[in-house]
Structure formats: C-alpha cells, structure tokens
C-alpha cells in the first residue's frame, strides 16, 4: 500500500481518464495502470412484501 502518492492527479479534467492507480485488497498502490478502472457495484437485496 502506498503511504503517500506525491502527485495523485494523473488525468486531465477535460479528457476521458486514461490511467489509474492500482488497488489491491490492502488498498491503493503507487503503481500506475494504463486504461480505465473496472467499476464494481454493490447492491442491497430488496425484499418486497408482495
């Protein structure tokens, strides 16, 4: 896990993101990966009373 990322802004605010910092189970790292980060969604199971 990275203690401090010296320059955390790696993409332009005016363009589609092209790079990101790799995340592991332990947190963010200082390794830069080319591409878009995969999205992970969490959802809550909703139980209806029908």
N, C-alpha and C positions, 0 to 999 in steps of 0.2 A: 504494500500500500504506500502511496506517495504521501510523505509528510507535508510537503509544500510544493506546489506547482508554481514556478516562478512567473510564467506568463500563461494564465489559463484561457485566454481568448485566442483561439486558433482559427476561427472562421470569420468571414466578413458578415456584418449585419445586413448587407444588401444583396447577398447571394445565397443560394442553397448551400447548406453545410456540406463540406467535402471531407472533413477529418473529425475525429473524436478521440477522447482519452479512453483507453480500455478499462472496463470494470471487471473485477473478479468477485468471487464470493466474499473476499476480505474488504472490498471497496474499490475506490478509483486508483489507477496506477498512473505513472507519468509516461506511459507508452502511447504514442500517437498512432492511430489506425486510419488508413485511407478508406473512405466510403461513408455510408450512413449507418448510424447505430440502429440495431433492430429494436423495435418497440415491444414492450412487454406490458400487457394489460392485466390487471387484477379485477375480478368482478365478484360481487357478493351474490350468493344464491338467494333468489327471492321466492318465497313460498306464498302462493295465493290461497285465499280461503274458499275458493270455488269448489 
